[in-house]
Structures are given as C-alpha cells and as structure tokens.
C-alpha cells in the first residue's frame, strides 16, 4: 500500500482550455475549460481518457499541450518538468481534430 502511494506521487490539479477545434462537430468546445485531478505518477493516457469521457470526444482526437510542448502519451506527469503538484496547472491546452 505504501509503495503504491509512493509510485503514484503527489496529487495534481490540471485545468485545460480547448484552443483548437478543427472539425465542425467539436467547435462547441472551443475556448472551454476542462479539469482533471490526477497523481504525478499517472500518465498522459489517463488524462486524455478522462477528458475524452468528459467531452464525449474520441480519445484519438485529443492532443494535450503544456505551453507549446506536446504531452506525449507514454509519459507520466512527473516526466514533464512543467507540471507541478504545487499549484493548479492552468497553462495546459487541448487541440481537437
């Protein structure tokens, strides 16, 4: 149990804004904000799945960015230096295709 807790790391609050929505069917999400709570040891895949469920958009249509940097699926949040558990992360964005 303790090892599990250590592996998942600190809790982090992520706030994403949809900054690009290419297709007409996702235009309604443009400039909307979406929140997920995760742990630093969890991966970008989980964040995309949570956002996919929230928006009802296929997982494969979602790309996540921190600043201008693409958040790659296999990475954990702790692998991304810009992500910190010390604050609500607000400089995150979603692009939908």
C-alpha positions in Angstrom: 0.0 0.0 0.0 2.8 2.4 0.9 4.7 1.5 -2.2 1.6 2.1 -4.3 1.2 5.6 -2.7 4.8 6.5 -3.4 4.6 5.4 -7.0 1.5 7.4 -7.8 3.1 10.5 -6.2 1.5 13.8 -5.3 -1.9 14.9 -6.4 -2.1 17.5 -9.2 -5.0 19.6 -10.5 -5.0 20.2 -14.2 -7.0 22.8 -16.0 -7.1 22.5 -19.8 -8.5 25.0 -22.3 -9.5 23.9 -25.8 -7.6 26.2 -28.0 -8.2 24.5 -31.4 -11.1 22.5 -32.7 -10.7 21.7 -36.3 -13.9 19.8 -37.1 -17.3 21.3 -37.0 -18.6 18.7 -34.6 -16.1 19.8 -31.9 -16.4 23.6 -32.5 -18.7 23.9 -29.4 -15.7 23.0 -27.2 -13.5 25.9 -28.5 -12.3 28.1 -25.5 -14.0 25.8 -22.9 -12.2 24.7 -19.8 -11.9 21.2 -18.5 -10.5 19.9 -15.2 -8.9 16.7 -14.2 -7.4 15.6 -10.9 -4.6 13.1 -11.1 -1.4 12.0 -9.5 2.1 12.8 -10.7 2.9 9.1 -11.3 -0.1 8.7 -13.7 0.3 9.0 -17.4 -0.9 11.4 -20.2 -3.0 8.5 -21.5 -5.2 8.6 -18.4 -5.6 12.4 -18.7 -6.7 12.0 -22.3 -9.2 9.3 -21.3 -10.7 11.4 -18.5 -11.0 14.4 -20.9 -12.5 12.1 -23.6 -15.2 10.9 -21.2 -15.9 14.5 -20.0 -16.4 15.9 -23.5 -17.7 12.8 -25.3 -14.9 13.1 -27.9 -12.9 10.1 -29.2 -9.6 9.7 -27.3 -7.6 9.7 -30.6 -8.8 13.2 -31.5 -7.3 14.8 -28.4 -3.8 16.3 -28.2 -2.6 17.8 -24.9 0.0 20.6 -24.6 1.8 22.3 -21.8 2.7 25.6 -23.3 3.8 24.8 -26.8 5.1 21.3 -25.8 3.0 18.2 -26.8 2.4 15.9 -23.8 3.3 12.5 -25.2 1.0 9.6 -24.3 3.6 7.2 -22.7 4.9 9.9 -20.3 3.8 10.3 -16.7 3.1 13.7 -15.4 6.3 13.5 -13.3 8.2 13.1 -16.6 7.0 16.6 -17.7 9.1 19.2 -15.9 6.4 21.9 -16.5 3.8 20.0 -14.5 4.0 20.6 -10.8 1.8 19.4 -7.9 2.3 22.7 -6.0 -0.4 24.6 -7.9 -3.3 24.2 -10.2 -1.8 23.8 -13.6 -3.6 26.3 -15.9 -1.2 26.7 -18.9 -2.4 23.5 -20.4 -4.4 23.2 -23.6 -6.3 20.8 -25.7 -6.4 20.6 -29.5 -9.1 18.6 -31.1 -9.0 17.2 -34.7 
